[in-house]
Amino acid sequence: VEHACFRFCAREPPVNLLEPEALWSQLDWPSGQPLLLAFSGGGDSLALLHLFRDSPWPLALAHLDHGQGATQAGAVRELAGDLGVPLHSRRL
């Protein structure tokens, strides 16, 4: 099975991934279908959320709370609530 990321990553020439519209135009994802972003609350996750926040797809966040920092899990819940983005969270 060909993975959508493989099709995206193998494209030439490279696109400027810092421009959200350039990234969106390269994704092979049906319009209107929700995107579930794995979200730790770290810098990489925040950058990914920033890139897709105004995308043409509805977003939801998935967070796995490892129980190592209640502060981070709370910050993730607060951010999702502030942005109006659904959050799916589980604690180990």
C-alpha positions as CSV (number, residue, x, y, z in Angstrom):
1,V,0.0,0.0,0.0
2,E,1.4,3.4,-1.0
3,H,1.5,5.8,1.9
4,A,0.4,9.4,1.3
5,C,3.5,10.7,3.1
6,F,5.7,8.8,0.6
7,R,4.0,10.5,-2.3
8,F,4.5,13.8,-0.6
9,C,8.1,13.3,0.4
10,A,9.2,12.0,-3.0
11,R,7.9,15.0,-5.0
12,E,10.3,17.2,-6.8
13,P,11.1,20.0,-6.7
14,P,10.9,20.6,-3.0
15,V,8.2,23.0,-1.8
16,N,8.7,25.7,0.9
17,L,7.1,23.9,3.8
18,L,7.1,27.1,5.9
19,E,4.3,28.4,3.7
20,P,1.1,26.7,4.9
21,E,-0.7,26.9,1.5
22,A,2.3,25.3,-0.2
23,L,2.2,22.4,2.2
24,W,-1.6,22.0,1.9
25,S,-1.4,22.0,-1.9
26,Q,1.0,19.0,-1.8
27,L,-1.1,16.8,0.5
28,D,-3.2,14.1,-1.0
29,W,-6.1,14.4,1.5
30,P,-9.8,14.7,0.6
31,S,-11.3,18.1,1.1
32,G,-13.4,18.4,4.3
33,Q,-12.0,15.1,5.8
34,P,-10.7,15.8,9.3
35,L,-7.1,15.6,10.2
36,L,-6.0,14.1,13.5
37,L,-2.7,15.6,14.6
38,A,-0.6,13.7,17.1
39,F,0.1,16.4,19.7
40,S,2.6,16.2,22.5
41,G,2.6,19.9,23.4
42,G,6.2,20.3,22.4
43,G,7.7,22.7,19.9
44,D,7.3,20.3,16.9
45,S,3.6,19.8,17.7
46,L,3.0,23.5,18.1
47,A,4.6,24.1,14.7
48,L,2.5,21.4,13.1
49,L,-0.7,22.9,14.7
50,H,0.3,26.3,13.5
51,L,0.7,25.1,9.9
52,F,-2.7,23.4,9.9
53,R,-4.7,25.7,12.1
54,D,-6.3,27.6,9.1
55,S,-6.2,24.7,6.7
56,P,-9.2,23.6,4.6
57,W,-9.6,20.5,6.9
58,P,-11.2,20.3,10.3
59,L,-8.6,19.5,12.9
60,A,-8.6,17.4,16.0
61,L,-5.6,16.7,18.4
62,A,-4.6,13.4,19.8
63,H,-2.5,13.5,23.0
64,L,-1.0,10.7,25.0
65,D,-0.4,11.7,28.6
66,H,2.5,9.6,30.0
67,G,1.8,10.9,33.5
68,Q,5.2,12.6,33.7
69,G,3.9,16.1,33.7
70,A,0.4,17.1,34.7
71,T,1.3,20.7,33.7
72,Q,1.9,19.7,30.1
73,A,-1.3,17.7,29.8
74,G,-3.2,20.6,31.3
75,A,-1.6,23.0,28.9
76,V,-2.6,20.8,26.0
77,R,-6.2,20.7,27.2
78,E,-6.2,24.5,27.7
79,L,-4.7,25.2,24.2
80,A,-7.2,22.9,22.5
81,G,-10.1,24.5,24.4
82,D,-8.8,28.0,23.6
83,L,-8.6,27.2,19.9
84,G,-11.8,25.3,19.8
85,V,-10.0,22.2,18.5
86,P,-11.4,18.8,19.7
87,L,-8.9,16.9,21.8
88,H,-8.7,13.1,22.2
89,S,-6.5,12.4,25.2
90,R,-5.5,9.2,27.0
91,R,-3.4,8.7,30.1
92,L,-1.1,5.8,30.6
